Amino acid sequence: MIHRLSWANWGHFYRAFLKGLKVCVFYLAVLSLFRLFFIAWLHAYMAPGTGTADVIAALLRGTRLSMQTAGALAVCSFLPYLVLAAHAQMARRVFLAINGVLLAVLSVLYVASFPFYRQFHANFNQMLFTGAHDDIGALFWTMVSEHALPVRLAGALLLACMLWRVLRALFDWNFFECVFSARSFSAPVRFLGRMAFLVLLCLAGLLAVFGGSLGWETAVNWENAGVTRDAFLNEAILDNAQAIYRARELNRRMLACNGLDFTADDIRLLAARLAHREPTSDDLDDYLMRTAEGARLEKPRHVIVVLSESLANWPLLDKYKNIPIASGLRSLIAEEDTDYCPTFLPNGASTVSAVTGVVTGFADANLYLTTMPEAFAAPYPTASAPQMERLGYETNFWYAGPATWERIGAFTQAQGFAHFYSRGDFGDVPGSVWGCEDEVLYEKVLAGLTDEPSFNVVLNASNHSPYDLDLQAKGFDAAAVRAALPAEAQKDDWLVKELGHYWYADRELTKFVHAVREKDPTALLVIVGDHGDRYNIDKTPLLYERYGIPFIVTGAGIRKGVLSAESAGSQIDILPTLFELIAPKGFAYSAIGTSLTQNTQGVNYGFWITRHAIGKADTAPLVPESLTGGEPPAIDDAALQDYMDAVRSISWWRAKYGNILDDRILEEKGR
């Protein structure tokens, strides 16, 4: 039974709630110290120019935000204690057991946040939920081999044990409980003490509810916490619990699609602008129809799109030309029958977004297509395989990993690919938990090219954690790469290993291109990365260096300048580019993207890019950043915003609601 809280049993009320306050202060101190050490240990990720004032601002803002987390944790352990207060020993044991679990979870999350930030340059985010759809076994062994999971877990549990002993000592220390209950004080002093305690209790409650504020108007939460000019510090402001809450909220919005708020009329107008026509039709597919202007080269026998794992564009930039990890692609780009767009974005932050972009032609629009029943009902009109089949090509999807990853086998075939090949089809071949080695995959693809015309999408996996290739056996010159790095990076063995895997991917990809050309001199190949945001030499890279991927097109008939001199784009523009290169004049196709023979802007889930600038998609107005870090160029804000809204809203509606534009569909199905 809970004691009746009255002045007669003030001591019970006072002692119980004071223990709750002590627990709240304890958790606030732990979270604040966690944040301080996190910043100190990973300080290399702070941008140049970040000063002490920025760090102090982050620590103060984080402490305010963590008041909310600390309050929630204290309530979790305090309420059971309050219910069992009549049974002191049982209440104490339950209290300590609950806090033991809470501290273990906090400590494990904290230890895990260090490698997570190094990998994704962020505190816990939606990648947690993306990983939940991934190959759990592969993730587990990656964490064991790459991130020393057993050692980190043991360290986290040891940390939890130490914190639990401190909390137990604090819980049993009754100094404050005895002060105001001392009968040596006069009645007026005891009364004032009680009033002061109640005020303190109310104040603590408000600070916990409103994140370090006394009202919602000034409340701190995960959405407004990032107040510094440094991206790393803004992530450090979020304690791990708040970061997971942010990830959950963003994932919930993604699943509910309430991150996009467009009416049917909005989409009709945007689609009409994208198609350069009047908004007269309620059939969205009408606005997606395109007509090829005429082939720019002889029709190739084989068309191959290589989605290369983590193939970032930054190693191809002039400033990194002395680092010998991309010599193959550099030499390929220099050839006369190759053209290159250096301003290209991935469709999303992960491989599955790249796959859905190339397979369906849809932009990343808060939808997880490989889990949606609609995506398995029939191919979308913008899907690549059925349209390439209309040009006379047999369609094949080649994947280095297992067919069950992200349901990729079932998904690609549901979207029209006639054949799907994965690691299970290749026999006992070398590779990591994520897939076979690139050279094995390319050998299988090469063997599969027959005299019959084919369209092939190839997704490799070697340039991916756990980065366990035997690089020395492959011929990687680690010493030469290390010597070419900046002095502060030369001692980073892990970075050298990552760069070695890029070197391997570059070498095998270039060998594959030459082997295909030798087998089929008419072949056309497109090379893009699936994403680029995994590792950089610079701890605080420019947006362009962090997120950009290359677009390379090579083959018979390709020449320098076949792509627009101002070309820029993203993965939804790959298929339209192919059609404008090889399809006969008048060939009708469906697409949301635009051929790079014309397109001058690219967008994805969070960024936009032109030939001269890049920026985040969620600012108003848009803020351009020069690709080289210099003075930002001028942009057409309205045109870029319209283009971003168009490709995302069309992709969102068409994938989820179909081709008819009618707001009643939203009411029936819900957003």
N, C-alpha and C positions, 0 to 999 in steps of 0.2 A: 504493500500500500504506500502511496505517496503521502508524506506527512502533510497535515493541514498547515499551510503557510500562514502563520499569524505572528503577531508580536510576541505571543507567549512562547512560541518555539522558534524565535528569530535565529537562534544559533544553528538549527538544522538548515534553514533557508540560506543563511549567510555562508556556512561552510560548503554546502553543496554547490552554490552558484559561484563562489570564489574558486573552487576547483575547476569549474568550467571555464572561468576567465583565464586561469593559469594555463590550461590546456590550449586555449586560443592563442595566448601570447607565445607559448612554446612553439606551436605550429607556424606562427608568423615569423618567429626567429629562425626556425629551420628553413622555411622557404626563402627567406631573405638571404641567409648564408649560402644556400644552394645557388641562388642567383649571382651572388658576389663571386663565388668560386667559378661558376660557369663563365662569367665575363672575363675573369682573370686568366682562366686556362685557355680560352679560345679568343683571346684579345687580337690575335693576328687577323681575324675576320672583320675587324673594325675598319671602316674606310679611312683613307688618309685624311687628316684634318679633324678627325674626331678627338675631342679633348676631354679633360677631366670633368668639365661642366656637363657634357653630354652623358658621361657615365653616372654622375651623381643624379642627374635628372631621371635616367633609366632606373636607378636603384630606388629612388623615392617613388616614382610612378609605380614600379613593380611592387613595392611594399604596400602601397594603397590598394592595388588590385588584389594582392595576396591576403589582405584582410578578409575578403569575401571567401577565399578558399579556406583560410584558417578557421573562420567562423563555421563553415559547413562541416569541416572535419571535427571541430570541437563538439558541435551538436550531435554528430553521429555517435560519439562516445559518451557524451554527457547525458543524453536522454535515458539510455538504459541504466546508467548510474543513478539517476534521479528516481526512476521507477523502483529500483532495488535499494534505495537509501535506508530503508528500515532494516536491511540485512547487510550490515557494513562489510563483512568479509566477502560475501558473495558479490556485492556491488563492486568491491575493489578488484576481485579476480576478473569479473566480466569486463570492467573498464580497461584493465591492463591487456586482456586478450584482444579486445577490439582494437586498441591502439597499436598492439603488436602487428596486427594484420595491416592497418592503415599505413604504418611506418614502413613495412616491408614493400607494400605497393608503391609508396612514394619513392623509396630508395631505388627500387628496380627501374622505375620510370626515369628517375634522375640520371642514373648511370647510363641508361639507354639513350638519353637525349644527346649525349656527346657524339657518338657515331652517327646518329640520325642527322644532326646538324651538319656534320662534315659531308654527308652524302647529299642532303637535299637543301642545304643553306637555309634551313627553317627549323623552328621548333615543331613539335608534332603537328601534322596537318592531314589533309585528306588522303595522303599516301597510305595512312594507316588503314583506311577503308578500301583503297585500291588493293593493298596487300592482302586483305581478307578474301579477295576473289582470286588471289594468286595461288601458285603451287606451294602449299604450306610446308611440305617436306623439303622442297628446294630452298625456301626461305630459312628454314631451321638450319640446314647444313651450311648455308651461306653465312648465317650468324655465327655458327660454330667455327668455321674455317677463317672467315674474314674478320670477324669482330670479337673473337675469343669469348664466346658466350659463357662457357663454364666459369672462366676467371672473373668476368664482369658480374655474373650472377652471384658468385661467392662474395665478391667485394660488396655488392649491393646488400646482401643479407647481413654481412658483418657491420656495415654502416647502420642498417636498421636496428641491429642488436644494441649497438652503442647508443643510438638515439633513444631506444626504448628504456635503457637503464637510466638515462638522464631524466626522461619523463617520469619514471617510477620514483626516483628520488625527489623530484619536484612535487609529485602528487602526495608523497608521504611527509613532506616538509610543511608543518602546520604553523609556521611563524605568523603569517598574516591572518590565518583563521583565529589565532589566539588573541591578536591585538585588540580587535573591537569587541570581542566577547569577554574581555577581562573585567571582572566585577570591581576592580580598583577604580575604574572610571565612574564619574558621576553620571546620573541619568541623563542630564542635558547633553553631555559629551557623547554618550552612547547613541542618543537620538540623532545628533548631528552626523555621527559616523554612519548610522544607518541610511540617513538621507543621502549622504555623499556616495555611499555604495550603490544605492538605487540609481542615482544619476549616472554613475560610472557604468552600471550595467546597461542602462538604456543607450548611453553613448556608444558602448562597445557593440550593441546590437545594431544600431544605425550604421556604424562604420562597416560592419560585416555585411549587412544587406546591400548597402550602396557602394561597396568597393572603396572604402576610405573617404567617403563623403557623408554628409548628413541628409542628403536628399537626392532624388533621381535626377534633378537638373544638373548636378555636378558629379554624378556617379561615374566611376571608372569601370569600364568593362572591356572585353577582348576587342571590341570593334573600335574603341577610341583610345586604346592604351598606347599605341605607337606614336609618341610625341617627339622623339628625337629625329635628327636628320640621318641617322645611321641605321641601315636595315638590320644589321646584327643586333644592335642594342634594342631595337623595337621588338625583335623576336625574344630577346632575353627578358624583356619586361613580363612576358607571359610565363607564369610558373607552369609546370607540366600539366597540372590539372586543368588550368585555364586553356592551355593549348589543345588538350584533348577535347575540351568542351567546344572550342572553336571548330575543330575538325568535325565533331559530331554535328554541329549546327550547319556548317557548310555542306556536309554530306546529306543532311536531311533536306536542305534546300535543293540540292542537286536531284535527289530522288523525287522530291515533290515538284521539281521544275519551277519553284517560285523564285528562282534567281533571275528568271526572265519574265517580264511583265509586258506582253504585247497583245493587243487586240487583233481580231481578224482584219479590221480596217487598217491598222498599223502595218501589218505584214503585207497586205495587198499593195499599199502605197510603196513600201520599201522594195518589194519584189518588182514592181513596175519600174522603179528607178534603176534597179540593177539590170533589168532587161531593156532599158531605154524604150519603153512603150507606155501607153496609157493604162491606168488601173481599171480596166473594164471587165475583167474576168474574175469569177469566184473560184476558178480552178487553178490552184497554185502551180500545177505542172505546166500550164500554159506559159508561165513566166520563166520556166527553167529550160525551155527549148532553145537550142542554138543550131546554127547552120554553119558547117565548116566552109572556110573560104577557099579551100583547095590545097592539095598536098604540096608540101615544100620539098619532098624527097621521094625517091622510089619506095614503094611499099616494102618494108622489111619482112623477111620470113619470120623472124623471132623478135618479139618486143619483151624486154626484161626490165622490171622496176626493182631495184635493190633497196630495201629498207635496212640500213646498216645500224646495228645497235650502237647508241651513244656516239654517232659520227658527228661530232661538233664541227663547226666551221672555223673556230679560232685557230687551229693548227695550220690552216691554209692562208692565214693573213701574213702580210709581209713582215710584221714585227716579230713573228715567230719562225721565220724561214730558216734560221740557223739551227733550230732544234730538229734533229733528223728523225721525225716520226711520221711525216706525211709526204715523203719524196715521191711515192707512187702516184698519188692523186695529183700532186703538183705537176708531175710530168704529163699526166693524162690531160689535165686542163690546158697545158701549153700546146697540145697537138691541134692541128688545123681542123680535124673533123670532130672537135669537141667545143661545146659552149658551156658557160658557167654563170650561174646567178648566185652572187655571194650574199644576197639579202633575202633570206628565206627562213620561214618559221615552221616549227613542228605544229601539228594540229593540237597537241596537248602536252601535258607534263610527263606522260608515261607512254610505253610502247603500245598499249591497247588503243590509245587515242590515235596514234599514227596508223594503226591497222584499220580502225573504223573510218578514218579519213580517206585512205586510199581505196578501201573496199566499197564504201557507200557513197563517197563524195560529199559527206556531210561535215560541216564544221563542228568542233566541240561545243556543245550547247546544253550543258548540264544534264546530259543523258548518258546512261551507261548501256550502250546499244547491245553489247554482248549478253546482257541479262534481260533484255526486253522481248516479250513475246512477239511484238509487232515486227521486229527485225528478223524473225524466223518464219514469218508467214509467207513472205514472197520478197524477191529482190526489189529494192527501191528503184525508181526510174533513173536515178543518178548513179546507180551501182556500176562499177567498172567492168566486171566480168561479162554481163549480158550484152553490154554495148560493144565491147571488143569482139565478142562472138559474132555480132552482126557484121563486123568487118572481115570475118572469115577465120578468126583465130580460135584455137582450142585454148581453154583457160586453165591455168595451174597455179596453185599457191604452195610454196615451199617454205617450211618452217624448221629451224634447227632444233626446237624443243618438242615437248609432248603435245599431242592434239588436244588434251584436256585443259591446257593452260587457257584461261579466259574463254573456254568453250570455242577456241579459235577454229578448230576443225569443223564443228557443226555450223558455226557462224558464217565462215567464208563460203561453205557450200550452200547454205541457205540463201546467201546473197549472190549465187549464180556461178561460182567457180565449179567447173566440171570435175576437177581433181584436186585433192589436198594431200600433200606429202609431209610427213613429220619424222621426228627421230625414230619413232617406232617402226618406220618403214625402211630404215637404213641399216638395221642389224646392230651388232656390237661394235660401236665406233667410239673413239675417244671424245671426251668433252666434259663439261661441268654439269652441275645439277640443272642448269638452265638450258642446256642444249649441246649438240655436237660442235666440234671445232669448225671454224669457217671453211677451212680447206676441204673438209669432208662434205659439208653442205654443197659447196660449189662444184665439187666433183660429181655429186649426185644430180645436180641441176644440169650440168654439162652433158652427162650421159643421157638425160631425159630429152634433150633437144634432137628431134628427128627431122625428117623432111617435111612433116606437116607443120604449117604455120602455127605459132603458139604465142600466147600472152602469159607472162610469168611474173608473179610477185614473189620475191625472195626475202625472207626475214631471218637474219643471222643472230648470233648470240654471244660470240666469244668476247667482245669488248664489254663485258658485264661482270659485276661482282659474282663470285668471290675472287676474280682475277687470279686464277690458279693455273694458267698455262705455264709450261716449262719454257720460259722465254729464252733462257740460255741455250737450250736444245734447239729452239727455233732460229737462233742466230741473232738475237737482239743484242746490240752493243750498248749496254747500260752505261758504261763509262763515258761514251761519246755524248749520250743524251744528258747525263748528269753534268758534264763539263759545259754544256751549252745553256744550262739553266741559270737563272739569277742566283747570286751567292746565297741568299736566304732560303732558296728552295733546294739547293744541292744536297742537303743532308736529309731530305724528306724521302726515305726509301719507298714509302707507300706511293707517293706521287710518281716516282720513277717506274714503279710496277704498273700503275695505271697508264702511264704514257707508253709503256712497252706493249700493252694490249691494244692501244690505238695504232701503234706501229704495225703490229701483227694484222689487225683488221685492214689497214691501208695496203699492206703488201699483198695479202691474199685477194683482196678485192681487185687490185690492179692486175694481178695474174689472171683472175677470172675474166676480166674484160678482154684481155688479149687472147685468152683461150677461146672465148665465144666468137670473137672476130675471125679467128683462124678457122673455126668450124663453120661459121656462117658470115661471110663478108658483108651481107646485107643487114645484119642485126642492128637493132637500135636499143641502147641501154640508157636508163635513167638511174642516177645514184643520188639518194638523199639519206640523211640521218633519220632515225625514228624520233629522237630528241637530242638535245645537246647539254642539258643542265645536269651534269654529274661531277665533273672535275675541271678545274682551271689551275693554271700556274699562279695567277694572281688571286690572292685571298678575297679581294673585293673587285671582281671583274665588272667591266661595263656591261650594261644590259645586252648589247649586241654580242659581245664575246661569250656571255653566259648562256644565252638562249638560241643564238643563230645556228642553223645547220646549212650545209651546202646543197645546191641543186646543180647537178652535172648531167648533161645530155651528150651522148657520144655515139657515133656510128656513121655508116656510109651516107653521104649527102648532107650531114651536119657541117656547118661552117660557123666561123666566128661572126656574131651579129645576127644569127637566126633568132635568138631571143632579143627582146627589146633592150636597148641600151639603158633604159630606166627600169628594167624588170625587177619586180619584187613579188613575193607571194608566200603561199603556205601549201600544205599537202593536198588541200582540196583543189589546187590548180594543176596537179600533175596530169590527170586524165584529160582535161580540156587542152593542155599543151600537146599531148600525144595526138589528139584528134586533129588539131590544126597543123600538125607536122605530117601526118600520114593519111588522113581521111580524104576521099575525093570531094571535089567541090559539090556543095549541096547536101552532103551527108548530115542528117539530123541527129543530134545527140542532146542529152539532158545533163545539165551541170549547174552547180551553184558557183563554183570557182570560174576563173577566167584564164585563158592561155597566157603563158609567160611571153608569148610573142606580142602581147598587148598589155598585160596587167602590170601595174606600177605600185601596187599596195598589197600587203599581206596582213592577215589578222589570225589570231588564235584565241585560246581561252582567256588570256590575260594581257596580250601585247599586240601592238601593231608595228609595221615596219614599212619604210619606203627605201628608195635607193640611197637616201642621205640621212635618214633619221629613224629612231626607234623610240617607243614610249609605252607606258602602261595604258591599258584600255579602260581602266576604271576611274580616271580623273576627269574632272570637268572644270575648265577646258582641258584638252589633251596637252601634255607637256612633252615636247620633243627632246630627245637626247641625241647629240651627234654620235655617229658611229665611231668616231675616232676620239671622242672626249673633248672636242673643241667647242666653239660657239654653236649652239643649236640652230639649225636652219628653220626657216619659216615653213609652216604646213597649212593645208586647207582643212581646218578643224571640222567644219560642217560636212565636207565630203567624206572624210575619214570616218566620222561618227556614223554617217548614213550607211557606209559600206559595212562597218562592223555590225551595226544593228541588223542590216539586211541578211548577211550570211548566217548570223547566229539565229535570228528569229525564224528564218525560212527552214534552217536545219532542225530547229526545235519543233516547229509545227509539223513539218512534213514527216519527220521520224515518228512522232507520237500520235498525231491526230489525222494524218492522211492528207489528201490533196484538196479537199473542199474547205474554203475559208468561210467559216460561219461561227460567230461567237456562241451560238447555242451548243456547239460541240464542247466548248470549254465548260459550260454549265452542266452538261450531261456527264462528262468524264472527269471534271475537276482538273485543276492545274497540277 
